[in-house]
Amino acid sequence: MRKQVYMTAVAVMAGVLLASGCSKNQDEMPSSSVPQTETATESEASSETETTPAQTEEPAEAGRYHMLQGTVIEEKEDGSAFTLLADDGKEYEISLSDIRDVETEIAEDIQIAIAYIGEPLGKLEDVDLVVALPEQEEWTISTEEGTTTANAMSSFAMKTADGRELSFLKDNCPIEDGALSEDSGDSIWVTYVTSEGMNFPVEIVKGQ
């Protein structure tokens, strides 16, 4: 009987020691195993943030460039103004002095297109009529970033960010102060349309 009690006591003591040992081992386990994973994840996120290249944005007003297209239905005798029946069905009385650059014939029954800056047309006084061009089937208003390689009185050339060479006529187009300040080497953005193989700026602003 005493032997059984003794064996039972030994078993109980062994169980206590074993439990104590397990508890100690758990307490001694490094608590940093989970935080190490989180730290690695944070490090990776930080690395991605640091290595992602900054995105260069186009001018903020890129959505304000449009084409007014239509047919000249009447011209003043002195040629100073005309009436344009636009493709949207509205008629616009336009003075030649309101257009910065006229690169097409203005006469009755002639179709033309005018690049302008501003909201879609409501009133002519609310927009800037930049260049009048001969009508063509499709128009694309493009914006390019680059560095000038030449700059003359009424024309300039640039190398785009992707390595292309482009040339432009710039007769009286809107140019931000300092955008074309040197014979070459200016960083600029150019928004333009192409007509009959030539590029006509709608606006030129300084680059980054």
Protein Blocks (a to p, Z undefined) as FASTA:
>chain_A
ZZmmmmmmmmmmmmmmmmmmmmmmmmmpcfklmmmmmmmmmmmmmmmmmmmccdddddfk
lmmcccdddddfbdcfklpaccdddfkopacdddfklpmbacbdcdehiacddddedddd
fbfklpccfbdcdddfbdcddddddddfbdcfkbccdddfkopacdddfehiacdehklm
cfbhpacddddddeehiacdfbdcddZZ
